[in-house]
């Protein structure tokens, strides 16, 4: 009887695990989300390296984003809320506000490259234990006007590793503070946690419990 119970139960457990562990393209669930994987271009501000000091490599082969399916479901909740906004900071948004993703799943080999260039654990997770990005459970993102695609002004550019990128930094114009707060409020509502040192980084609960992955998206 016990054996029969296990035979029935095991496929159910296996199904539940694969459903939450799966990496998916958030575009499939949220067609109007904007994907701009900065590490798939040379147009990124990684480590604040001045242009010319060091050639900026393309860390990714493609602009296709992957994240855990449970993160994509949460992100849909966030985008559905943002899309309904018509006025914010005295500006009108005829099609609402949306999300632009700068980074999602990141191969662990890329994490080792980041660490080699800048071994600072405030901004770069030590690859020996791995980043939540290597597990598909963390997302770097900002807000855009869905009608124009224009980014809303935020405290810093992406990957500006300075105090100004921190949530506790308040010496900023009120509209920029309101934009950062809007992003945090909506992401918290959708079930993501913020990261204190970087206004653009959010992650799902228990992101560290998912497996570390290391493959390039082609
Ligand atoms: Zn991040």
py3Dmol code that shows the C-alpha trace and the ligand (Angstrom):
import py3Dmol

protein = """\
ATOM      1  CA  UNK A   1       0.000   0.000   0.000  1.00  0.00           C
ATOM      2  CA  UNK A   2       2.864   2.320   0.945  1.00  0.00           C
ATOM      3  CA  UNK A   3       4.611   1.488  -2.338  1.00  0.00           C
ATOM      4  CA  UNK A   4       1.467   2.251  -4.332  1.00  0.00           C
ATOM      5  CA  UNK A   5       1.173   5.642  -2.593  1.00  0.00           C
ATOM      6  CA  UNK A   6       4.760   6.505  -3.570  1.00  0.00           C
ATOM      7  CA  UNK A   7       4.202   5.471  -7.171  1.00  0.00           C
ATOM      8  CA  UNK A   8       1.210   7.799  -7.365  1.00  0.00           C
ATOM      9  CA  UNK A   9       2.864  10.671  -5.475  1.00  0.00           C
ATOM     10  CA  UNK A  10       6.300  10.765  -7.154  1.00  0.00           C
ATOM     11  CA  UNK A  11       5.164  11.915 -10.619  1.00  0.00           C
ATOM     12  CA  UNK A  12       3.136  14.725  -8.978  1.00  0.00           C
ATOM     13  CA  UNK A  13       6.193  15.945  -7.018  1.00  0.00           C
ATOM     14  CA  UNK A  14       8.385  15.722 -10.132  1.00  0.00           C
ATOM     15  CA  UNK A  15       5.835  17.735 -12.140  1.00  0.00           C
ATOM     16  CA  UNK A  16       5.636  20.474  -9.484  1.00  0.00           C
ATOM     17  CA  UNK A  17       9.426  20.791  -9.334  1.00  0.00           C
ATOM     18  CA  UNK A  18       9.895  21.017 -13.088  1.00  0.00           C
ATOM     19  CA  UNK A  19       7.072  23.557 -13.415  1.00  0.00           C
ATOM     20  CA  UNK A  20       8.648  26.034 -10.973  1.00  0.00           C
ATOM     21  CA  UNK A  21      12.269  25.338 -11.949  1.00  0.00           C
ATOM     22  CA  UNK A  22      11.800  25.864 -15.658  1.00  0.00           C
ATOM     23  CA  UNK A  23      13.489  28.803 -17.363  1.00  0.00           C
ATOM     24  CA  UNK A  24      11.116  30.646 -19.673  1.00  0.00           C
ATOM     25  CA  UNK A  25      11.201  33.663 -21.962  1.00  0.00           C
ATOM     26  CA  UNK A  26       9.136  36.362 -20.178  1.00  0.00           C
ATOM     27  CA  UNK A  27       8.064  37.705 -23.612  1.00  0.00           C
ATOM     28  CA  UNK A  28       5.921  34.589 -24.055  1.00  0.00           C
ATOM     29  CA  UNK A  29       3.848  35.541 -21.007  1.00  0.00           C
ATOM     30  CA  UNK A  30       4.151  39.347 -21.258  1.00  0.00           C
ATOM     31  CA  UNK A  31       4.307  40.285 -24.969  1.00  0.00           C
ATOM     32  CA  UNK A  32       4.697  44.038 -24.340  1.00  0.00           C
ATOM     33  CA  UNK A  33       7.631  43.736 -21.912  1.00  0.00           C
ATOM     34  CA  UNK A  34      10.803  45.358 -23.294  1.00  0.00           C
ATOM     35  CA  UNK A  35      13.985  43.247 -23.389  1.00  0.00           C
ATOM     36  CA  UNK A  36      17.314  45.061 -23.583  1.00  0.00           C
ATOM     37  CA  UNK A  37      19.994  42.679 -22.310  1.00  0.00           C
ATOM     38  CA  UNK A  38      22.839  45.122 -21.924  1.00  0.00           C
ATOM     39  CA  UNK A  39      25.451  42.366 -21.662  1.00  0.00           C
ATOM     40  CA  UNK A  40      24.504  41.209 -25.174  1.00  0.00           C
ATOM     41  CA  UNK A  41      25.808  44.542 -26.491  1.00  0.00           C
ATOM     42  CA  UNK A  42      28.817  46.723 -25.837  1.00  0.00           C
ATOM     43  CA  UNK A  43      26.429  49.412 -24.642  1.00  0.00           C
ATOM     44  CA  UNK A  44      26.692  48.872 -20.920  1.00  0.00           C
ATOM     45  CA  UNK A  45      28.229  50.793 -18.097  1.00  0.00           C
ATOM     46  CA  UNK A  46      29.704  47.719 -16.421  1.00  0.00           C
ATOM     47  CA  UNK A  47      31.910  48.621 -13.466  1.00  0.00           C
ATOM     48  CA  UNK A  48      31.866  52.294 -14.393  1.00  0.00           C
ATOM     49  CA  UNK A  49      34.809  51.609 -16.658  1.00  0.00           C
ATOM     50  CA  UNK A  50      35.574  54.716 -18.652  1.00  0.00           C
ATOM     51  CA  UNK A  51      35.192  54.057 -22.380  1.00  0.00           C
ATOM     52  CA  UNK A  52      38.624  53.524 -23.876  1.00  0.00           C
ATOM     53  CA  UNK A  53      40.252  52.293 -20.678  1.00  0.00           C
ATOM     54  CA  UNK A  54      39.223  48.763 -21.358  1.00  0.00           C
ATOM     55  CA  UNK A  55      37.282  47.317 -24.297  1.00  0.00           C
ATOM     56  CA  UNK A  56      33.791  46.349 -23.131  1.00  0.00           C
ATOM     57  CA  UNK A  57      33.068  42.778 -24.187  1.00  0.00           C
ATOM     58  CA  UNK A  58      29.772  41.250 -25.244  1.00  0.00           C
ATOM     59  CA  UNK A  59      29.123  38.793 -22.429  1.00  0.00           C
ATOM     60  CA  UNK A  60      25.969  37.262 -23.996  1.00  0.00           C
ATOM     61  CA  UNK A  61      25.430  35.801 -27.469  1.00  0.00           C
ATOM     62  CA  UNK A  62      21.827  37.009 -27.834  1.00  0.00           C
ATOM     63  CA  UNK A  63      19.215  39.480 -26.572  1.00  0.00           C
ATOM     64  CA  UNK A  64      16.905  36.588 -25.576  1.00  0.00           C
ATOM     65  CA  UNK A  65      16.092  36.710 -21.858  1.00  0.00           C
ATOM     66  CA  UNK A  66      15.324  33.709 -19.667  1.00  0.00           C
ATOM     67  CA  UNK A  67      14.023  33.715 -16.079  1.00  0.00           C
ATOM     68  CA  UNK A  68      12.417  31.122 -13.796  1.00  0.00           C
ATOM     69  CA  UNK A  69       8.762  30.578 -14.653  1.00  0.00           C
ATOM     70  CA  UNK A  70       7.691  31.609 -11.136  1.00  0.00           C
ATOM     71  CA  UNK A  71       9.561  34.917 -11.664  1.00  0.00           C
ATOM     72  CA  UNK A  72       7.812  35.418 -15.022  1.00  0.00           C
ATOM     73  CA  UNK A  73       4.385  34.933 -13.405  1.00  0.00           C
ATOM     74  CA  UNK A  74       5.267  37.552 -10.769  1.00  0.00           C
ATOM     75  CA  UNK A  75       6.584  39.898 -13.428  1.00  0.00           C
ATOM     76  CA  UNK A  76       3.283  39.619 -15.297  1.00  0.00           C
ATOM     77  CA  UNK A  77       1.485  40.793 -12.135  1.00  0.00           C
ATOM     78  CA  UNK A  78       3.836  43.807 -11.994  1.00  0.00           C
ATOM     79  CA  UNK A  79       3.394  44.700 -15.667  1.00  0.00           C
ATOM     80  CA  UNK A  80      -0.405  44.276 -15.444  1.00  0.00           C
ATOM     81  CA  UNK A  81      -0.457  46.815 -12.579  1.00  0.00           C
ATOM     82  CA  UNK A  82       1.884  49.281 -14.301  1.00  0.00           C
ATOM     83  CA  UNK A  83       0.000  49.124 -17.601  1.00  0.00           C
ATOM     84  CA  UNK A  84      -3.125  50.533 -15.908  1.00  0.00           C
ATOM     85  CA  UNK A  85      -1.362  53.743 -14.827  1.00  0.00           C
ATOM     86  CA  UNK A  86      -2.407  56.760 -16.883  1.00  0.00           C
ATOM     87  CA  UNK A  87      -0.884  59.581 -14.809  1.00  0.00           C
ATOM     88  CA  UNK A  88       2.299  59.596 -12.741  1.00  0.00           C
ATOM     89  CA  UNK A  89       4.460  62.531 -11.629  1.00  0.00           C
ATOM     90  CA  UNK A  90       2.000  64.862 -13.442  1.00  0.00           C
ATOM     91  CA  UNK A  91       2.843  63.131 -16.741  1.00  0.00           C
ATOM     92  CA  UNK A  92       0.328  61.253 -18.845  1.00  0.00           C
ATOM     93  CA  UNK A  93       0.932  57.701 -20.025  1.00  0.00           C
ATOM     94  CA  UNK A  94      -1.730  56.918 -22.671  1.00  0.00           C
ATOM     95  CA  UNK A  95      -0.710  53.236 -22.867  1.00  0.00           C
ATOM     96  CA  UNK A  96       0.495  52.952 -19.298  1.00  0.00           C
ATOM     97  CA  UNK A  97       3.929  52.202 -17.848  1.00  0.00           C
ATOM     98  CA  UNK A  98       5.895  49.002 -18.470  1.00  0.00           C
ATOM     99  CA  UNK A  99       9.042  47.104 -17.568  1.00  0.00           C
ATOM    100  CA  UNK A 100      12.333  46.961 -19.449  1.00  0.00           C
ATOM    101  CA  UNK A 101      14.600  44.040 -18.507  1.00  0.00           C
ATOM    102  CA  UNK A 102      18.351  44.642 -18.517  1.00  0.00           C
ATOM    103  CA  UNK A 103      19.374  41.231 -17.179  1.00  0.00           C
ATOM    104  CA  UNK A 104      17.808  37.945 -16.086  1.00  0.00           C
ATOM    105  CA  UNK A 105      19.432  34.516 -16.193  1.00  0.00           C
ATOM    106  CA  UNK A 106      23.212  34.900 -16.412  1.00  0.00           C
ATOM    107  CA  UNK A 107      25.554  31.942 -17.168  1.00  0.00           C
ATOM    108  CA  UNK A 108      27.892  31.138 -14.281  1.00  0.00           C
ATOM    109  CA  UNK A 109      30.904  31.400 -16.606  1.00  0.00           C
ATOM    110  CA  UNK A 110      29.978  35.080 -17.126  1.00  0.00           C
ATOM    111  CA  UNK A 111      29.808  35.489 -13.337  1.00  0.00           C
ATOM    112  CA  UNK A 112      33.435  34.308 -13.133  1.00  0.00           C
ATOM    113  CA  UNK A 113      34.385  36.920 -15.764  1.00  0.00           C
ATOM    114  CA  UNK A 114      32.631  39.688 -13.785  1.00  0.00           C
ATOM    115  CA  UNK A 115      34.368  38.580 -10.597  1.00  0.00           C
ATOM    116  CA  UNK A 116      37.756  38.519 -12.306  1.00  0.00           C
ATOM    117  CA  UNK A 117      37.277  42.143 -13.386  1.00  0.00           C
ATOM    118  CA  UNK A 118      35.647  43.442 -10.204  1.00  0.00           C
ATOM    119  CA  UNK A 119      35.774  41.185  -7.092  1.00  0.00           C
ATOM    120  CA  UNK A 120      33.495  43.371  -4.958  1.00  0.00           C
ATOM    121  CA  UNK A 121      30.750  41.314  -3.306  1.00  0.00           C
ATOM    122  CA  UNK A 122      28.459  44.313  -2.739  1.00  0.00           C
ATOM    123  CA  UNK A 123      27.835  44.482  -6.475  1.00  0.00           C
ATOM    124  CA  UNK A 124      29.066  41.143  -7.876  1.00  0.00           C
ATOM    125  CA  UNK A 125      28.113  37.845  -6.211  1.00  0.00           C
ATOM    126  CA  UNK A 126      31.091  35.553  -5.632  1.00  0.00           C
ATOM    127  CA  UNK A 127      30.834  32.915  -8.388  1.00  0.00           C
ATOM    128  CA  UNK A 128      32.080  30.166  -6.069  1.00  0.00           C
ATOM    129  CA  UNK A 129      28.704  30.349  -4.310  1.00  0.00           C
ATOM    130  CA  UNK A 130      26.954  31.770  -7.390  1.00  0.00           C
ATOM    131  CA  UNK A 131      24.616  34.669  -8.124  1.00  0.00           C
ATOM    132  CA  UNK A 132      20.822  34.507  -8.012  1.00  0.00           C
ATOM    133  CA  UNK A 133      21.087  35.581 -11.655  1.00  0.00           C
ATOM    134  CA  UNK A 134      22.924  32.279 -12.326  1.00  0.00           C
ATOM    135  CA  UNK A 135      19.779  30.535 -11.047  1.00  0.00           C
ATOM    136  CA  UNK A 136      17.284  32.591 -13.082  1.00  0.00           C
ATOM    137  CA  UNK A 137      15.751  34.026  -9.907  1.00  0.00           C
ATOM    138  CA  UNK A 138      16.984  37.639 -10.151  1.00  0.00           C
ATOM    139  CA  UNK A 139      16.091  40.363 -12.633  1.00  0.00           C
ATOM    140  CA  UNK A 140      17.587  43.792 -13.331  1.00  0.00           C
ATOM    141  CA  UNK A 141      14.999  46.176 -14.696  1.00  0.00           C
ATOM    142  CA  UNK A 142      13.657  49.680 -15.061  1.00  0.00           C
ATOM    143  CA  UNK A 143      10.412  51.420 -16.085  1.00  0.00           C
ATOM    144  CA  UNK A 144       9.411  52.697 -19.522  1.00  0.00           C
ATOM    145  CA  UNK A 145       6.585  54.699 -21.072  1.00  0.00           C
ATOM    146  CA  UNK A 146       4.743  51.971 -23.040  1.00  0.00           C
ATOM    147  CA  UNK A 147       3.636  54.477 -25.706  1.00  0.00           C
ATOM    148  CA  UNK A 148       7.145  55.717 -26.547  1.00  0.00           C
ATOM    149  CA  UNK A 149       9.504  53.111 -25.066  1.00  0.00           C
ATOM    150  CA  UNK A 150      11.323  55.920 -23.279  1.00  0.00           C
ATOM    151  CA  UNK A 151      12.854  55.057 -19.903  1.00  0.00           C
ATOM    152  CA  UNK A 152      11.568  56.917 -16.850  1.00  0.00           C
ATOM    153  CA  UNK A 153      14.399  58.855 -15.151  1.00  0.00           C
ATOM    154  CA  UNK A 154      15.973  56.831 -12.325  1.00  0.00           C
ATOM    155  CA  UNK A 155      18.684  57.634  -9.742  1.00  0.00           C
ATOM    156  CA  UNK A 156      21.521  56.247 -11.908  1.00  0.00           C
ATOM    157  CA  UNK A 157      22.206  54.345 -15.100  1.00  0.00           C
ATOM    158  CA  UNK A 158      22.281  50.523 -14.957  1.00  0.00           C
ATOM    159  CA  UNK A 159      25.400  49.122 -13.259  1.00  0.00           C
ATOM    160  CA  UNK A 160      26.411  52.443 -11.770  1.00  0.00           C
ATOM    161  CA  UNK A 161      28.072  50.944  -8.731  1.00  0.00           C
ATOM    162  CA  UNK A 162      27.912  53.967  -6.448  1.00  0.00           C
ATOM    163  CA  UNK A 163      26.059  55.079  -3.313  1.00  0.00           C
ATOM    164  CA  UNK A 164      23.557  56.858  -5.541  1.00  0.00           C
ATOM    165  CA  UNK A 165      22.289  53.457  -6.748  1.00  0.00           C
ATOM    166  CA  UNK A 166      21.251  52.506  -3.211  1.00  0.00           C
ATOM    167  CA  UNK A 167      17.631  52.586  -2.045  1.00  0.00           C
ATOM    168  CA  UNK A 168      18.693  54.635   0.967  1.00  0.00           C
ATOM    169  CA  UNK A 169      20.119  57.451  -1.185  1.00  0.00           C
ATOM    170  CA  UNK A 170      17.632  60.313  -1.036  1.00  0.00           C
ATOM    171  CA  UNK A 171      19.490  63.379  -2.322  1.00  0.00           C
ATOM    172  CA  UNK A 172      17.547  63.246  -5.593  1.00  0.00           C
ATOM    173  CA  UNK A 173      14.787  65.248  -7.339  1.00  0.00           C
ATOM    174  CA  UNK A 174      11.263  64.259  -6.160  1.00  0.00           C
ATOM    175  CA  UNK A 175      10.201  62.835  -9.540  1.00  0.00           C
ATOM    176  CA  UNK A 176      13.186  60.464  -9.582  1.00  0.00           C
ATOM    177  CA  UNK A 177      12.474  59.334  -6.024  1.00  0.00           C
ATOM    178  CA  UNK A 178       8.834  58.769  -7.061  1.00  0.00           C
ATOM    179  CA  UNK A 179       9.935  56.627 -10.033  1.00  0.00           C
ATOM    180  CA  UNK A 180      12.193  54.476  -7.836  1.00  0.00           C
ATOM    181  CA  UNK A 181       9.372  54.131  -5.290  1.00  0.00           C
ATOM    182  CA  UNK A 182       6.844  53.175  -7.977  1.00  0.00           C
ATOM    183  CA  UNK A 183       9.132  50.388  -9.230  1.00  0.00           C
ATOM    184  CA  UNK A 184       9.759  49.096  -5.700  1.00  0.00           C
ATOM    185  CA  UNK A 185       6.068  49.243  -4.706  1.00  0.00           C
ATOM    186  CA  UNK A 186       4.906  47.337  -7.767  1.00  0.00           C
ATOM    187  CA  UNK A 187       7.701  44.748  -7.569  1.00  0.00           C
ATOM    188  CA  UNK A 188       7.103  44.154  -3.845  1.00  0.00           C
ATOM    189  CA  UNK A 189       3.368  43.812  -4.555  1.00  0.00           C
ATOM    190  CA  UNK A 190       4.157  41.200  -7.226  1.00  0.00           C
ATOM    191  CA  UNK A 191       6.255  39.210  -4.723  1.00  0.00           C
ATOM    192  CA  UNK A 192       9.830  40.317  -5.450  1.00  0.00           C
ATOM    193  CA  UNK A 193      12.387  41.541  -2.908  1.00  0.00           C
ATOM    194  CA  UNK A 194      14.587  44.527  -3.645  1.00  0.00           C
ATOM    195  CA  UNK A 195      18.379  44.655  -3.166  1.00  0.00           C
ATOM    196  CA  UNK A 196      19.463  47.594  -1.028  1.00  0.00           C
ATOM    197  CA  UNK A 197      22.607  48.527  -2.997  1.00  0.00           C
ATOM    198  CA  UNK A 198      21.052  48.481  -6.487  1.00  0.00           C
ATOM    199  CA  UNK A 199      17.664  50.089  -7.265  1.00  0.00           C
ATOM    200  CA  UNK A 200      17.372  47.985 -10.473  1.00  0.00           C
ATOM    201  CA  UNK A 201      17.836  44.486  -8.925  1.00  0.00           C
ATOM    202  CA  UNK A 202      14.891  42.335  -7.746  1.00  0.00           C
ATOM    203  CA  UNK A 203      14.625  38.654  -6.855  1.00  0.00           C
ATOM    204  CA  UNK A 204      12.062  35.986  -6.038  1.00  0.00           C
ATOM    205  CA  UNK A 205      11.812  34.421  -2.552  1.00  0.00           C
ATOM    206  CA  UNK A 206      14.251  31.556  -1.922  1.00  0.00           C
ATOM    207  CA  UNK A 207      16.115  32.373  -5.158  1.00  0.00           C
ATOM    208  CA  UNK A 208      19.266  30.777  -3.676  1.00  0.00           C
ATOM    209  CA  UNK A 209      17.564  27.398  -3.479  1.00  0.00           C
ATOM    210  CA  UNK A 210      17.375  27.010  -7.276  1.00  0.00           C
ATOM    211  CA  UNK A 211      20.205  25.239  -9.133  1.00  0.00           C
ATOM    212  CA  UNK A 212      23.188  27.152 -10.524  1.00  0.00           C
ATOM    213  CA  UNK A 213      23.190  27.000 -14.310  1.00  0.00           C
ATOM    214  CA  UNK A 214      25.876  27.572 -16.886  1.00  0.00           C
ATOM    215  CA  UNK A 215      24.832  27.623 -20.522  1.00  0.00           C
ATOM    216  CA  UNK A 216      24.797  30.430 -23.069  1.00  0.00           C
ATOM    217  CA  UNK A 217      21.460  31.296 -24.653  1.00  0.00           C
ATOM    218  CA  UNK A 218      21.945  31.105 -28.417  1.00  0.00           C
TER     219      UNK A 218
END
"""
ligand_1 = """\
1
ZN
Zn 21.006 42.011 -10.586
"""
view = py3Dmol.view(width=600, height=400)
view.addModel(protein, "pdb")
view.setStyle({"model": 0}, {"cartoon": {"style": "trace"}})
view.addModel(ligand_1, "xyz")
view.setStyle({"model": 1}, {"stick": {}})
view.zoomTo()
view.show()
